[in-house]
């Protein structure tokens, strides 16, 4: 059942009219665990990240499940003519570069706005494309967990597999043959954060929540791939690789 944010007219309608058929030409998306995405209210959805095409796949999956897909975007993008208006109209979440001193304030403000408006947001906890050679989730950043704790929102792990066959990691173009490659999306149970509730700024709580999230995402991906995940999560800092990209 669609939520009001999808059923009432919005800027998402023309975007979906273009985006959903276009993605459908590239991918045959199969979604499992659909019932675990709330039909209403705020949430934080945290996917793995293997391809630059991931956001489109996840957005289409969320739209098909009745919710409007929203992402975090750099605050500077909101000042770009036309693009900024589109981001504001669709309720995307602006992220400004802040000092660690101001990070908690920004997170609380974002969480409050999401809860008050009943909006969900998609946050990539790895922050960028995974550096793991076998495309397993790498070490997570704290953004998704911090936001969920600040707003007491469901933190929902999701894994997908197959999009890398359409556009590989760091690839410059799409692989169009064969068409409509299968992509599996598996949504997991919300992470149990009950013992961490009320401690949204406690570093230990944020670290623990992040670890639980990355463990859950990895388990979901292992289920899809029918493979055993590595015992140790890839850490870019241990391999001399930089981390850049989304929060």
Wavefront OBJ file of the C-alpha trace (Angstrom):
o trace
v 0.000 0.000 0.000
v 1.406 3.375 -1.025
v 1.948 6.082 1.552
v 0.412 9.547 1.087
v 3.837 10.884 0.045
v 3.621 8.717 -3.078
v -0.115 8.876 -3.749
v -0.442 12.669 -3.572
v 0.882 14.711 -6.537
v 4.514 15.746 -6.168
v 7.732 16.303 -8.105
v 8.402 12.601 -7.658
v 5.677 11.766 -10.174
v 7.436 13.166 -13.288
v 10.784 11.886 -12.001
v 9.323 8.398 -11.545
v 7.630 8.557 -14.945
v 11.062 8.930 -16.516
v 13.290 7.053 -14.088
v 11.325 3.884 -13.413
v 10.943 2.813 -17.079
v 14.564 3.765 -17.793
v 15.853 1.616 -14.930
v 13.466 -1.125 -16.039
v 15.303 -1.300 -19.358
v 18.545 -1.984 -17.511
v 17.528 -4.114 -14.544
v 14.963 -6.691 -13.549
v 14.650 -5.824 -9.868
v 13.402 -8.437 -7.422
v 12.645 -7.188 -3.926
v 12.462 -9.373 -0.820
v 11.527 -8.203 2.666
v 9.245 -5.462 1.361
v 7.131 -5.587 4.516
v 10.098 -4.358 6.560
v 10.046 -0.887 5.004
v 7.545 1.207 7.031
v 4.457 2.287 5.101
v 4.532 5.613 6.926
v 6.738 7.627 9.233
v 10.432 8.409 9.310
v 13.182 5.846 8.807
v 16.838 5.559 7.796
v 17.506 3.037 5.024
v 21.126 1.926 4.766
v 22.278 0.037 1.631
v 25.607 -1.425 0.546
v 27.430 0.423 -2.226
v 29.026 -1.379 -5.186
v 28.262 0.830 -8.197
v 27.592 4.448 -9.113
v 24.242 3.171 -10.389
v 23.181 2.025 -6.903
v 21.141 5.144 -6.018
v 18.874 4.684 -9.037
v 18.291 1.010 -8.236
v 17.544 1.721 -4.566
v 15.349 4.710 -5.442
v 13.226 2.635 -7.828
v 12.919 -0.167 -5.271
v 11.768 2.275 -2.562
v 9.294 3.922 -4.959
v 7.880 0.534 -5.933
v 7.330 -0.185 -2.241
v 5.210 2.928 -1.849
v 7.650 5.432 -0.355
v 9.328 8.481 -1.847
v 13.110 7.903 -2.111
v 15.109 10.698 -0.529
v 18.857 10.948 -0.127
v 21.293 13.169 1.685
v 22.929 15.713 -0.624
v 25.710 18.246 -0.199
v 24.358 21.623 0.898
v 26.206 23.336 -1.963
v 24.004 21.503 -4.468
v 20.949 23.232 -3.037
v 22.376 26.567 -4.215
v 22.635 25.433 -7.853
v 19.847 26.966 -10.002
v 17.132 24.501 -10.987
v 18.895 21.585 -9.289
v 18.553 23.234 -5.891
v 14.854 23.852 -6.472
v 14.367 20.212 -7.462
v 16.207 18.981 -4.366
v 14.112 21.168 -2.078
v 10.865 20.239 -3.836
v 11.541 16.528 -3.370
v 12.553 16.870 0.275
v 16.178 15.785 -0.048
v 18.257 16.286 3.099
v 21.026 18.926 2.901
v 24.351 18.135 4.534
v 26.762 20.951 5.303
v 30.431 20.546 6.091
v 30.672 21.080 9.810
v 33.178 20.756 12.566
v 32.782 17.847 14.944
v 31.473 20.405 17.434
v 28.546 21.251 15.172
v 27.915 17.755 13.797
v 25.601 16.750 16.652
v 23.525 19.907 16.230
v 23.177 19.348 12.488
v 22.230 15.704 12.950
v 19.584 16.544 15.541
v 18.113 19.196 13.247
v 17.981 16.750 10.326
v 16.437 14.016 12.463
v 13.817 16.353 13.891
v 12.765 17.505 10.426
v 12.500 13.915 9.151
v 10.396 12.799 12.116
v 8.097 15.834 11.986
v 7.471 15.372 8.258
v 7.325 11.568 8.377
v 10.001 11.266 5.702
v 12.492 8.493 5.172
v 16.062 8.997 3.994
v 18.585 6.726 2.278
v 22.105 6.939 3.686
v 25.113 4.976 2.425
v 26.926 3.993 5.627
v 30.173 3.163 3.823
v 30.342 6.749 2.582
v 31.552 5.754 -0.879
v 31.891 2.733 -3.167
v 33.252 -0.252 -1.290
v 36.980 -0.748 -1.648
v 36.726 -4.426 -0.797
v 38.187 -6.411 -3.739
v 35.237 -8.820 -3.684
v 32.648 -6.040 -3.209
v 31.723 -6.916 0.357
v 30.699 -4.010 2.624
v 33.702 -2.272 4.119
v 34.069 -0.335 7.362
v 31.058 1.874 7.985
v 30.928 5.551 8.806
v 28.694 6.830 11.569
v 26.226 9.005 9.632
v 23.337 6.558 9.281
v 23.502 5.291 12.862
v 23.949 8.774 14.291
v 20.887 10.044 12.433
v 18.726 7.079 13.464
v 19.701 7.438 17.122
v 19.101 11.195 17.097
v 15.553 10.794 15.802
v 14.763 7.432 17.400
v 14.010 6.224 13.863
v 14.118 2.659 12.510
v 17.568 1.912 11.086
v 16.912 -0.518 8.264
v 19.701 -2.467 6.540
v 19.359 -3.386 2.885
v 21.641 -5.271 0.516
v 21.499 -5.573 -3.247
v 23.484 -7.568 -5.768
v 23.590 -7.552 -9.543
v 23.858 -3.855 -10.331
v 27.645 -4.245 -10.669
v 26.940 -6.301 -13.813
v 25.219 -3.271 -15.335
v 27.790 -0.712 -14.247
v 30.925 -1.979 -12.580
v 32.706 -0.232 -9.766
v 34.559 2.797 -11.233
v 33.252 1.916 -14.713
v 32.748 4.807 -17.139
v 29.770 3.324 -18.943
v 26.948 0.808 -18.853
v 26.969 -2.823 -19.930
v 23.819 -3.017 -22.045
v 23.982 -6.641 -23.165
v 22.261 -8.774 -22.222
v 19.484 -6.328 -21.360
v 17.550 -6.270 -18.086
v 20.118 -7.957 -15.893
v 18.726 -9.379 -12.641
v 19.232 -7.332 -9.484
v 18.212 -8.673 -6.092
v 17.262 -6.328 -3.252
v 16.884 -7.755 0.246
v 15.558 -5.586 3.086
v 16.364 -6.682 6.611
v 14.794 -6.201 10.018
v 15.423 -2.838 11.684
v 18.559 -2.870 13.813
v 17.807 -3.317 17.513
v 19.027 -0.092 19.120
v 16.811 -0.281 22.215
v 19.779 -0.484 24.595
v 21.333 2.596 22.963
v 18.195 4.721 22.968
v 18.624 8.161 24.455
v 22.357 8.300 23.768
v 22.529 9.875 20.283
v 25.772 11.770 20.942
v 27.653 9.073 22.856
v 30.598 7.967 20.650
v 30.554 4.412 21.995
v 26.832 4.075 21.253
v 27.254 5.434 17.726
v 30.158 3.062 17.066
v 28.186 0.084 18.382
v 25.130 0.998 16.289
v 27.316 1.360 13.192
v 28.940 -2.034 13.773
v 25.539 -3.693 14.184
v 24.355 -2.069 10.974
v 27.364 -3.154 8.910
v 27.131 -6.693 10.287
v 23.461 -6.859 9.267
v 24.112 -5.498 5.759
v 26.930 -7.991 5.275
v 24.718 -10.879 6.424
v 21.997 -9.847 3.967
v 24.503 -9.675 1.126
v 25.914 -13.085 2.066
v 22.372 -14.470 1.872
v 21.848 -13.034 -1.603
v 25.234 -14.159 -2.874
v 25.009 -17.536 -1.120
v 28.592 -17.061 -0.043
v 30.402 -16.668 3.241
v 31.475 -13.104 3.956
v 35.065 -12.382 5.013
v 35.761 -12.663 8.725
v 37.328 -9.195 8.750
v 35.686 -6.117 7.240
v 37.798 -4.164 4.735
v 39.238 -0.993 6.262
v 40.514 1.551 3.675
v 42.734 3.252 6.237
v 44.595 -0.025 6.764
v 45.215 -0.391 3.046
v 46.386 3.144 2.301
v 43.254 4.097 0.366
v 41.392 7.372 0.704
v 37.716 7.583 1.498
v 35.685 10.143 -0.421
v 32.058 10.393 -1.444
v 28.666 10.429 0.188
v 28.035 10.564 3.912
l 1 2 3 4 5 6 7 8 9 10 11 12 13 14 15 16 17 18 19 20 21 22 23 24 25 26 27 28 29 30 31 32 33 34 35 36 37 38 39 40 41 42 43 44 45 46 47 48 49 50 51 52 53 54 55 56 57 58 59 60 61 62 63 64 65 66 67 68 69 70 71 72 73 74 75 76 77 78 79 80 81 82 83 84 85 86 87 88 89 90 91 92 93 94 95 96 97 98 99 100 101 102 103 104 105 106 107 108 109 110 111 112 113 114 115 116 117 118 119 120 121 122 123 124 125 126 127 128 129 130 131 132 133 134 135 136 137 138 139 140 141 142 143 144 145 146 147 148 149 150 151 152 153 154 155 156 157 158 159 160 161 162 163 164 165 166 167 168 169 170 171 172 173 174 175 176 177 178 179 180 181 182 183 184 185 186 187 188 189 190 191 192 193 194 195 196 197 198 199 200 201 202 203 204 205 206 207 208 209 210 211 212 213 214 215 216 217 218 219 220 221 222 223 224 225 226 227 228 229 230 231 232 233 234 235 236 237 238 239 240 241 242 243 244 245 246 247
